[in-house]
């Protein structure tokens, strides 16, 4: 099981605030997938993206996107 970082921990917050642009870009590449709702005509679809913003997949529902993300051992994070 992957250890989770607590954003309430001051050391963790400081470390994240001090990441370089390059480090931030690579942060979570193997652990995090971002899910973003996209308006598509009269419906909403859900784009699954890697930490660097590259689109991995598109799903019809948020539940499908979350399940697909977890099945690939990634932690889903929604983007508003």
C-alpha distances in whole Angstrom, upper triangle without the diagonal:
4,7,9,13,15,19,21,20,23,22,19,22,25,22,22,26,27,25,27,28,27,23,23,24,21,18,15,17,14,12,14,17,20,22,26,28,31,35,36,40,40,36,33,30,27,26,22,22,20,20,23,25,25,26,23,25,27,26,29,27,24,22,23,21,18,17,18,16,13,14,14,10,12,12,15,18,21,24,28
4,6,10,13,16,18,17,20,19,16,19,21,19,18,22,23,21,24,24,23,20,19,20,18,15,12,14,11,9,12,15,18,20,24,27,30,33,35,38,39,35,31,29,25,24,21,20,18,17,20,22,23,24,22,23,26,26,28,26,23,22,22,20,18,18,18,15,13,15,14,10,10,10,14,16,19,22,25
4,7,10,13,15,14,17,16,13,16,18,16,16,20,21,19,23,24,23,19,19,20,18,15,13,15,14,11,13,17,19,21,25,28,31,34,36,40,40,37,33,31,27,26,23,22,20,18,21,23,25,26,24,26,28,28,30,28,25,24,25,23,20,20,21,18,16,18,17,13,13,12,15,16,20,22,25
4,6,9,12,11,15,14,11,13,16,14,14,17,19,18,21,22,22,18,17,19,17,14,12,15,14,11,12,15,17,19,22,25,28,32,34,38,38,34,31,29,25,24,21,20,18,17,20,22,24,24,23,25,26,26,29,26,23,22,24,21,18,19,20,17,15,18,18,14,13,10,13,14,17,19,22
4,6,9,8,11,10,7,9,12,11,10,14,15,15,18,20,20,16,15,18,16,13,12,15,15,12,13,16,17,20,23,26,29,32,35,38,38,35,31,30,26,25,22,21,19,16,20,21,24,25,25,26,28,28,30,28,24,24,26,23,20,22,23,19,18,21,20,17,15,13,15,14,17,19,22
4,5,6,9,9,7,8,12,12,11,14,16,16,20,21,22,19,17,20,19,15,15,18,18,15,15,18,19,21,23,26,29,33,35,39,39,35,32,30,27,26,24,23,21,19,22,23,26,27,27,28,29,29,31,29,25,25,27,24,21,24,25,21,20,23,23,20,18,15,16,15,18,19,21
4,5,7,9,6,6,10,10,9,11,14,14,18,19,21,18,15,18,18,15,15,18,19,16,15,18,18,20,22,25,28,31,34,37,37,34,31,30,26,25,23,22,21,18,21,22,25,26,27,28,29,29,31,28,25,25,27,25,22,24,25,22,21,25,24,21,19,16,17,14,17,17,19
4,6,9,8,7,10,12,12,13,16,17,21,22,24,21,19,22,22,18,18,22,23,20,19,22,21,23,25,27,31,34,37,40,40,37,33,32,29,29,27,26,25,22,24,26,29,30,30,32,32,32,34,31,27,28,30,27,25,27,29,25,24,28,27,24,22,19,20,18,19,20,22
4,6,5,6,9,10,11,12,15,16,20,22,23,20,18,22,21,18,18,22,22,20,20,23,23,25,27,30,33,36,39,43,42,40,36,35,31,31,28,27,25,22,25,27,30,31,31,33,34,34,36,34,30,30,32,29,27,29,30,27,25,29,28,25,23,20,21,20,22,23,24
4,5,5,6,9,10,10,12,15,18,21,22,19,18,22,22,18,19,23,24,22,22,25,24,27,29,31,34,37,40,44,44,41,37,37,33,32,30,28,27,23,25,27,30,32,33,35,36,36,38,36,32,33,35,32,29,32,33,29,28,32,31,27,25,22,24,22,24,24,25
4,5,5,6,9,10,11,13,16,19,20,17,16,20,20,17,18,21,22,20,21,24,24,27,29,32,35,38,41,45,45,42,38,37,34,32,30,28,26,22,24,27,29,32,32,34,36,36,39,36,33,33,35,32,29,32,32,29,28,31,30,26,24,22,24,22,24,25,27
4,5,5,6,9,10,11,15,17,18,15,14,17,17,13,14,18,19,17,17,20,21,24,25,29,32,35,38,41,41,39,35,33,30,29,26,24,22,19,21,23,26,28,28,30,32,33,35,33,29,30,31,28,26,28,28,25,24,27,26,23,21,18,20,18,21,21,23
4,5,5,6,9,10,14,16,18,15,13,17,17,14,15,19,20,18,18,20,20,23,24,27,30,33,36,40,40,37,34,32,29,28,26,24,22,19,20,22,26,28,28,30,32,32,34,32,29,30,31,28,26,29,29,25,25,29,27,25,22,19,20,18,20,20,21
4,5,5,6,9,12,15,17,14,13,17,17,15,17,20,22,20,20,23,23,26,27,30,33,36,39,42,43,40,36,35,32,30,28,26,24,20,21,24,27,29,30,33,34,35,37,35,32,33,34,31,29,32,32,28,28,31,30,27,24,22,23,21,23,22,24
4,6,5,7,10,13,14,11,11,14,14,12,14,17,19,18,18,21,21,25,26,29,32,35,38,41,42,40,36,34,31,29,26,24,21,18,19,22,25,27,28,31,32,34,36,34,31,32,33,30,28,30,30,26,26,29,27,25,22,20,22,20,22,22,24
4,5,5,9,11,12,10,8,12,12,9,12,15,17,16,15,18,18,21,22,26,28,31,34,38,38,36,32,31,27,25,23,21,18,15,16,18,22,24,25,27,29,30,33,31,28,29,30,27,25,27,27,24,24,27,25,23,20,18,19,17,19,18,21
4,6,9,11,13,11,9,13,14,12,15,18,20,19,18,20,20,23,24,27,29,32,35,38,39,37,33,32,29,27,25,22,21,17,18,20,23,26,27,29,31,32,34,33,30,31,32,29,27,30,30,26,27,30,28,26,23,21,21,19,20,19,21
4,6,9,11,9,9,13,14,12,15,18,20,20,19,22,22,25,26,29,31,34,37,40,42,39,36,34,31,29,27,24,22,18,18,21,24,27,28,31,32,34,37,35,32,34,35,31,30,32,32,28,29,32,29,27,24,23,24,21,23,22,24
4,7,8,6,6,9,10,9,12,14,17,17,17,19,19,23,24,27,29,32,35,38,40,37,34,32,29,26,24,21,18,15,15,18,20,23,25,28,30,32,34,33,30,32,32,28,27,30,29,25,26,29,26,24,21,20,21,19,21,20,23
4,5,5,6,8,10,10,14,15,18,19,18,20,20,24,25,28,29,33,35,38,40,38,34,32,29,26,25,21,19,15,14,17,20,23,25,28,30,32,35,34,32,33,33,30,29,32,30,27,28,30,28,26,23,22,23,21,23,22,24
4,6,5,6,9,10,13,14,17,18,17,19,18,22,22,25,26,30,32,35,37,35,31,30,27,24,22,18,16,13,11,14,17,20,22,25,27,30,32,32,29,32,31,28,27,30,29,25,27,29,26,25,22,22,22,20,21,19,22
4,5,5,6,9,12,12,15,17,16,18,18,22,23,26,27,30,32,36,38,35,32,30,27,23,21,18,15,12,10,14,16,19,21,24,26,29,32,32,30,31,31,27,27,29,27,24,26,28,25,24,21,21,22,20,22,21,23
4,5,5,6,10,10,13,14,14,17,17,21,22,26,27,31,33,36,38,36,32,30,26,24,21,18,15,11,11,14,16,20,21,24,27,29,32,31,29,30,30,26,25,28,26,23,24,26,23,21,19,19,20,19,21,20,23
4,5,5,8,10,13,13,12,14,14,18,19,23,24,28,30,33,35,32,29,27,24,21,19,15,13,9,9,12,15,18,19,22,24,26,29,28,26,27,27,24,23,26,24,21,22,25,22,20,17,17,17,16,18,16,19
4,6,8,8,12,13,12,13,13,17,18,21,22,26,28,31,33,31,27,25,22,19,17,13,10,7,6,9,11,15,16,20,22,24,27,27,25,26,26,22,22,24,23,19,21,23,20,20,17,17,17,16,17,16,19
4,6,6,9,10,10,12,14,17,19,23,24,28,29,33,35,32,28,26,22,19,17,13,10,7,7,10,12,15,16,19,22,24,28,27,25,26,25,22,21,23,21,18,20,21,18,17,15,15,16,16,18,17,21
4,6,8,9,9,11,12,16,18,22,24,28,29,33,34,32,28,26,22,19,16,13,10,7,8,12,14,16,17,20,22,24,27,26,23,25,24,21,20,22,21,17,18,20,18,16,13,13,14,13,16,16,19
4,5,5,5,8,10,14,17,20,22,26,28,32,33,30,26,23,20,17,14,12,9,6,9,11,13,15,15,17,20,21,25,24,21,21,21,18,17,18,17,13,14,17,14,12,9,9,11,11,14,15,18
4,6,6,8,10,14,17,20,22,26,27,31,32,29,26,23,19,16,13,10,6,5,7,10,10,13,12,15,18,20,24,23,21,22,21,17,17,18,16,13,14,16,13,12,9,11,12,13,15,16,20
4,6,9,12,15,18,22,24,27,28,32,33,30,27,24,20,17,14,12,8,8,10,13,13,14,13,16,19,20,24,23,21,21,20,17,16,17,15,12,12,13,10,9,7,9,12,13,16,18,22
4,7,10,13,17,20,23,26,28,32,32,29,25,22,19,17,13,12,9,8,12,13,14,15,14,16,18,19,23,21,19,19,18,15,14,15,14,10,10,12,10,7,5,6,9,10,14,16,20
4,7,10,13,17,19,23,24,28,29,26,22,19,16,14,10,9,7,6,10,11,12,13,12,14,16,17,20,19,16,16,16,13,11,13,12,9,10,12,10,9,5,5,6,7,10,12,16
4,7,10,13,16,19,21,25,25,22,18,16,12,10,6,6,5,6,9,9,10,10,9,10,12,13,16,15,13,14,13,10,9,12,10,7,9,12,10,10,6,6,5,6,9,10,14
4,6,10,13,16,18,22,23,20,16,13,10,8,6,5,6,7,9,8,10,9,10,11,11,13,15,14,11,13,13,10,10,13,12,9,12,14,13,13,9,8,6,5,6,6,10
4,7,10,13,15,19,19,16,12,10,6,6,5,6,9,10,13,10,11,10,10,10,9,10,12,11,8,10,11,7,8,11,11,9,12,14,14,14,11,10,7,6,5,6,9
4,6,10,12,16,17,14,10,8,5,5,7,8,11,12,14,11,12,10,12,11,9,10,12,11,9,12,13,9,11,14,14,12,15,18,17,18,15,14,10,9,6,5,7
4,7,9,13,13,10,6,6,5,6,9,11,15,16,17,14,15,13,14,12,10,10,10,9,8,12,12,10,12,15,15,15,17,20,20,21,18,17,13,12,8,8,7
4,6,10,11,9,6,5,6,7,11,12,16,17,18,14,15,12,14,12,10,10,10,11,11,15,14,12,15,18,17,17,20,22,22,23,21,20,16,15,12,10,10
4,6,7,6,5,6,9,10,14,16,20,21,22,18,18,16,18,15,12,12,11,12,13,16,16,15,18,20,20,20,23,25,25,27,24,23,20,18,15,14,12
4,6,5,5,6,10,11,15,17,21,23,23,19,19,16,17,15,11,12,10,12,14,17,17,16,19,21,20,21,24,25,25,28,25,25,21,21,18,17,16
4,6,8,10,13,15,19,21,24,27,26,23,22,19,21,18,15,15,13,15,17,20,19,19,22,24,23,25,28,29,29,31,29,29,25,24,21,20,19
4,7,10,14,16,20,22,26,28,28,25,25,22,23,20,16,15,12,14,16,19,19,19,22,24,24,25,28,29,29,31,29,29,25,24,21,20,19
4,7,10,13,17,19,23,25,26,22,22,19,20,17,13,12,9,10,12,15,15,15,18,20,20,21,24,25,26,28,26,25,21,21,18,18,16
4,7,10,13,16,20,22,23,19,19,16,17,14,11,9,7,8,9,13,13,12,15,17,17,18,21,22,23,25,22,22,18,17,14,14,13
4,7,10,13,17,19,20,17,16,13,13,10,7,6,5,6,8,11,10,9,13,15,14,15,18,19,19,22,19,19,16,16,13,13,13
4,6,10,13,15,17,14,14,11,11,8,5,5,6,6,6,9,9,7,10,12,11,12,15,16,16,18,16,15,12,12,10,10,11
4,6,10,13,13,10,10,7,8,6,4,6,9,10,9,12,11,8,11,13,11,11,14,16,15,17,14,14,11,11,10,10,12
4,7,10,11,9,9,6,5,5,6,8,11,11,10,12,10,7,9,11,9,8,11,13,12,13,11,11,9,9,9,10,13
4,7,8,5,5,4,5,7,9,11,15,15,13,15,14,10,12,14,12,10,13,15,13,14,11,11,10,10,10,10,13
4,5,5,5,6,7,10,12,15,18,18,16,18,16,13,13,15,13,10,13,14,12,12,9,11,10,10,12,12,16
4,5,7,10,10,13,15,18,21,20,18,20,19,15,15,17,16,12,15,17,14,14,10,11,10,10,12,12,15
4,6,9,11,14,16,19,22,22,20,22,21,18,18,20,18,15,18,20,17,17,14,14,14,13,14,13,17
4,6,9,12,13,16,19,19,18,20,19,15,17,19,17,15,18,19,17,18,14,15,13,12,13,11,14
4,6,9,12,15,18,19,18,20,19,15,17,19,16,14,17,18,16,17,14,16,15,14,15,14,17
4,6,8,11,15,16,15,17,15,12,15,16,13,12,16,17,14,16,14,15,14,14,14,13,16
4,7,10,14,15,15,16,13,11,13,14,10,10,13,13,11,14,12,14,12,14,14,15,18
4,7,10,12,12,14,11,8,11,12,9,9,13,13,12,15,13,15,13,14,14,15,18
4,7,9,10,12,9,7,11,12,10,11,14,15,14,17,15,16,14,15,14,14,16
4,6,7,9,6,6,9,10,9,11,14,14,14,17,16,16,13,15,13,15,16
4,7,9,7,8,11,12,11,14,16,16,18,20,19,19,16,17,15,16,17
4,5,5,6,9,10,11,12,14,15,17,19,17,17,14,15,13,15,15
4,5,5,6,9,10,11,12,14,16,17,15,14,10,11,9,12,13
4,5,5,6,9,10,11,12,14,16,14,13,11,12,12,15,16
4,6,5,6,8,10,10,12,14,14,14,11,14,13,16,17
4,6,5,6,9,10,11,13,11,11,8,10,10,13,15
4,6,5,6,9,10,11,9,9,6,9,9,13,15
4,5,5,6,9,10,10,10,9,12,13,16,19
4,6,5,6,9,9,10,9,13,14,16,19
4,5,5,7,5,7,6,9,11,14,17
4,5,5,5,6,7,11,13,16,19
4,5,7,10,10,14,16,19,23
4,6,9,10,14,16,19,22
4,7,9,13,16,19,22
4,6,9,13,15,19
4,7,10,13,16
4,7,10,13
4,7,10
4,7
4
